[in-house]
Each structure stands twice: as C-alpha cells, then as structure tokens.
Amino acid sequence: MIAAACAFAVVAISVALLLNLYRLIAGPDVTDRILALDTMVINAIGLVVLAGIMFASTMYFEAALLFAMVGFVSTVAFCKFLLRGNVIE
C-alpha cells in the first residue's frame, strides 16, 4: 500500500514541478519567477523525501534538509538583489 501511495505522490509532485517550470519560463515578472523557483525547490525536496521513504534510507532526509537550507538562502539572496541591487554590503 505504501508503494502505491509513494508512486501517486511522485506523479503528483512531478506534475507540480512541470507547472512550476511553466511559471518559471512564462512568468510575467521577475518576482513570479523567483517564487516559481522557490516552489520548485520545495517540490524537489518532496521528491528527495519520497525517495528516502521508498528506499528506506535516512541519508535522503539529511540531503533534503541541506537542500532546503540552500534553497532558502538562495531565495533570500535573489530577493535582496532585487531590492538593493547587490547581495553583499
């Protein structure tokens, strides 16, 4: 039963990734593209966590945590660059 639920979740998150890719390409504004990229990072974290569940390995959860931290820092850096024009003061 867990295998079927994981397979459905992988398909659902993959569809969400494709829709985010469309928003990333066709976004009318830079802020929409940044939000789409941040949402894609969240979806990729979900796929990594699902891989950890399917393969029964805790290493995937640590990788997802590191990926989440890098995604957060990159989103903050993009937003700061849009507001001020530079990242490092």
The 8 nearest C-alpha neighbors of each residue, nearest first, counted from 0:
[[1, 3, 2, 4, 5, 6, 7, 53],
 [0, 2, 4, 3, 5, 53, 6, 52],
 [3, 1, 5, 0, 4, 6, 53, 7],
 [4, 2, 6, 0, 5, 1, 7, 8],
 [3, 5, 1, 7, 6, 2, 8, 0],
 [6, 4, 8, 2, 7, 3, 1, 9],
 [5, 7, 3, 9, 8, 4, 2, 10],
 [6, 8, 4, 10, 5, 9, 11, 3],
 [9, 7, 5, 11, 10, 6, 12, 4],
 [10, 8, 6, 12, 7, 11, 13, 5],
 [9, 11, 13, 7, 8, 12, 14, 6],
 [12, 10, 8, 14, 13, 9, 7, 15],
 [11, 13, 15, 9, 14, 10, 8, 16],
 [14, 12, 16, 10, 15, 11, 9, 17],
 [15, 13, 17, 11, 16, 12, 10, 18],
 [14, 16, 12, 18, 13, 17, 19, 11],
 [17, 15, 13, 19, 14, 18, 39, 20],
 [18, 16, 20, 14, 19, 15, 13, 21],
 [17, 19, 15, 21, 20, 16, 14, 22],
 [20, 18, 22, 16, 21, 17, 35, 23],
 [19, 21, 23, 17, 18, 22, 16, 24],
 [20, 22, 18, 24, 19, 23, 25, 17],
 [23, 21, 19, 26, 25, 20, 24, 35],
 [22, 24, 32, 20, 21, 35, 26, 25],
 [23, 25, 21, 22, 26, 20, 32, 19],
 [26, 24, 22, 23, 21, 27, 32, 20],
 [27, 25, 22, 23, 28, 32, 31, 24],
 [26, 28, 25, 31, 29, 32, 22, 30],
 [29, 27, 31, 30, 26, 32, 25, 33],
 [28, 30, 32, 31, 33, 27, 26, 81],
 [29, 31, 33, 32, 28, 34, 78, 26],
 [32, 30, 34, 28, 29, 33, 26, 35],
 [31, 33, 23, 35, 29, 30, 34, 26],
 [34, 32, 30, 36, 35, 31, 37, 29],
 [33, 35, 37, 31, 36, 32, 38, 30],
 [36, 34, 32, 38, 33, 37, 23, 19],
 [35, 37, 39, 33, 34, 38, 32, 40],
 [38, 36, 34, 40, 39, 35, 33, 74],
 [37, 39, 41, 35, 40, 36, 34, 42],
 [38, 40, 36, 42, 41, 37, 16, 43],
 [41, 39, 43, 37, 38, 42, 70, 44],
 [40, 42, 38, 44, 39, 43, 45, 37],
 [43, 41, 45, 39, 44, 40, 12, 38],
 [44, 42, 46, 40, 45, 41, 39, 47],
 [45, 43, 41, 47, 42, 63, 46, 40],
 [44, 46, 42, 48, 43, 47, 49, 41],
 [45, 47, 49, 43, 44, 48, 50, 42],
 [46, 48, 50, 44, 49, 45, 63, 59],
 [49, 47, 51, 45, 50, 46, 60, 44],
 [50, 48, 52, 46, 51, 47, 53, 45],
 [51, 49, 47, 53, 48, 52, 54, 46],
 [52, 50, 59, 48, 56, 49, 54, 55],
 [51, 53, 49, 55, 50, 54, 48, 56],
 [52, 54, 50, 51, 55, 49, 5, 2],
 [53, 55, 51, 56, 52, 50, 49, 59],
 [56, 54, 52, 51, 53, 57, 50, 59],
 [55, 57, 51, 58, 54, 59, 52, 60],
 [56, 58, 60, 59, 51, 55, 61, 52],
 [57, 59, 61, 60, 56, 62, 51, 63],
 [60, 58, 51, 62, 57, 61, 47, 63],
 [61, 59, 63, 62, 57, 58, 48, 64],
 [62, 60, 64, 58, 63, 59, 65, 57],
 [61, 63, 59, 65, 60, 64, 66, 58],
 [64, 62, 66, 60, 44, 61, 65, 47],
 [63, 65, 61, 67, 62, 66, 60, 68],
 [66, 64, 62, 68, 67, 63, 69, 61],
 [65, 67, 63, 69, 64, 68, 70, 62],
 [68, 66, 70, 64, 65, 69, 63, 71],
 [67, 69, 71, 65, 70, 66, 72, 64],
 [68, 70, 66, 72, 71, 67, 73, 65],
 [71, 69, 67, 73, 68, 72, 66, 74],
 [70, 72, 68, 74, 69, 73, 67, 75],
 [71, 73, 75, 69, 74, 70, 76, 68],
 [74, 72, 76, 70, 75, 71, 69, 77],
 [75, 73, 77, 71, 76, 72, 70, 78],
 [74, 76, 72, 78, 73, 77, 79, 71],
 [75, 77, 73, 79, 74, 78, 80, 72],
 [78, 76, 80, 74, 79, 75, 73, 81],
 [79, 77, 81, 75, 80, 76, 74, 82],
 [78, 80, 76, 82, 81, 77, 83, 86],
 [79, 81, 84, 85, 77, 86, 78, 83],
 [82, 80, 78, 79, 84, 83, 77, 85],
 [81, 83, 79, 80, 84, 78, 85, 77],
 [84, 82, 80, 85, 81, 79, 86, 78],
 [83, 85, 80, 81, 82, 86, 79, 78],
 [86, 84, 80, 83, 87, 88, 79, 81],
 [85, 87, 80, 79, 76, 88, 84, 83],
 [88, 86, 85, 80, 76, 79, 84, 83],
 [87, 86, 85, 83, 84, 79, 80, 76]]
